[in-house]
Amino acid sequence: MEQFINSSRPVHVIGAGLAGSEATWQLVRRGIPVILHEMRPGKSSPAHKTEFFAELVCSNSFRAANVENAVGLLKEEMRRLDSIIMKAADANRVPAGGALAVDRDMFAKAITTFIREHPLVTVVEEEVTEPENLDGLVIFASGPLTSPALSEAIRRIIKAEYLHFFDAAAPIVEGDSLDYDIIYRASRYDKGEAAYLNCPFYTKEEYLAFYEALKEAETAEVKDFEHNVFEGCMPIEEMAYRGEDTMRFGPLKPIGLRDPRTGQEAYAVVQLRQDNAAGTLYNLVGFQTHLKWPEQKRVFRMIPGLENAEFVRYGVMHKNTYLNSPQLLNADFRLRTNPRFFFAGQMTGVEGYVESAASGLMVGIQAACALQGLPPVDFPEVTAMGALAHYISNPAVSDFQPMNVNYGIMPPLEKRVRKRRFRNELLSQRALQAFGQVTERCSGLGNRE
């Protein structure tokens, strides 16, 4: 690795979104020059509308602000590492109740001005098509709508297939938020272990109420580049549109799923599949959807046993580009087969503005370590950042899908705490206490700003 040790050598960052801007800042604040490649404004993606760095292409919300929420905890950890994204967000905040929302134009302009005017940043406005020819360390932060030419180049580098075209993911709920007086565990026809949680609609009437609500629920606007829907991942609402019994002959088929407590077979059954090794998260089988997120929460809580379900990820069906990161990346976001390449942002499988920026922050720090001949910073798994890094790099994950930060991907507390609010407070306290070692280690990497 000695060939990378040179803190005066520039790092190439591809993409000036949230992750690329944050990675750039973490490097230059440590005196490391950056060549930032951004194809806009000369060439744009279907989602972008401006020439600004860190443009927010969807909502202007960074979600929950309080530290007892997983994304709020993540933001606090980022602040403790001097995140430029959090500085700009806090400085351009607009009223949003318990959330952190920003004036999107002022936010993006602030970051753009700072990055462009920084003496250690050289901005190159061009599309990168042959990243293999760039010297030194390279950080890919080009986002889920990476251009076709760069996508092909990355495919050459990783020597593996992207998981791309469609991010068709079902909602995920926290296991502790489910009603186990209603839900029962069973596998169809009792084959193998009782691996699924089953949410029974015992009567036709309650099933039809759910069916009608699903048909009438509001869907998100589908962009031109998101129109290809395959039969193999049909949205659950599309099944409802096709007829009253379509879902009952599909993912809600009740046959062979008798309640072991009563022997009763329901009219329809929604199955939940365990989504992580700890058994704290479950996904709704077959529930990929175009419904807006508030509608998902409203309608899916009509499912028996999910009346108080806490959603850690909503269902999505949109064009996305992301790596099979657990098979490709280390916890420092570095490509295992070629350590001069780092990846950051949504293409690593983190989902959301804050998570993307946090990955860029970690990558900037890890690249600084590599240039100084230092071992990577250990972000403990009990922290929000560490949990994300572990999630995208755990080779035991077989069905990898993008994920927002949530308490379910962190190791559980040693003792079970039934009340969610108290549990979350304890998880946040544990995280921030452990994060002290991260801030201490990172302070030793130098701050030349």
Disulfide bonds with the S-S distance in Angstrom:
none
